[in-house]
């Protein structure tokens, strides 16, 4: 299962209303249950058009794609929470 770009954007909209996410996720193939790399880079934009760049690099993971996507969402949400006054 691949991590879907739309799923990440929709998740951000649910946990951080008013924020938009433009991003790209790439993942290597898996071999014997190990995915060598999952990377996501994005620009978060809030309602007043302030922007945050975020890069998440996950390496050598045995976790399935939905678990890796959840980690990307959790890290993105933590950045939003830190940025908000």
Residue pairs with C-beta under 8 A, 6 or more apart in sequence:
1 64
1 65
1 66
2 27
2 65
3 25
3 27
3 38
3 40
3 65
3 66
3 68
3 69
3 72
4 69
5 23
5 24
5 25
7 69
8 21
8 23
8 25
8 40
8 69
8 72
8 73
8 76
9 20
9 21
9 23
11 69
11 73
12 19
12 20
12 21
12 44
12 73
12 76
12 77
12 80
13 19
13 20
13 21
15 73
15 77
15 80
16 77
16 80
18 46
18 47
19 44
19 45
19 46
19 47
19 80
20 44
20 45
21 42
21 43
21 44
21 45
21 76
22 42
22 43
22 45
23 40
23 41
23 42
23 43
24 40
24 41
24 42
25 38
25 39
25 40
25 69
25 72
26 37
26 38
26 39
26 40
27 35
27 37
27 38
27 39
27 65
27 68
28 35
28 36
28 37
28 38
29 35
29 36
33 62
34 60
34 61
34 62
35 58
35 60
35 61
35 62
35 63
35 65
35 68
36 59
36 60
37 57
37 58
37 59
38 57
38 58
38 61
38 65
38 68
38 72
39 55
39 56
39 57
39 58
40 54
40 55
40 56
40 72
41 53
41 54
41 55
41 56
42 53
42 54
42 55
42 76
43 51
43 52
43 53
43 54
44 51
44 52
44 53
44 54
44 76
44 79
44 80
45 51
46 83
50 83
52 79
52 80
52 83
54 75
54 76
54 79
56 71
56 72
56 75
56 76
58 68
58 71
58 72
61 68
63 71
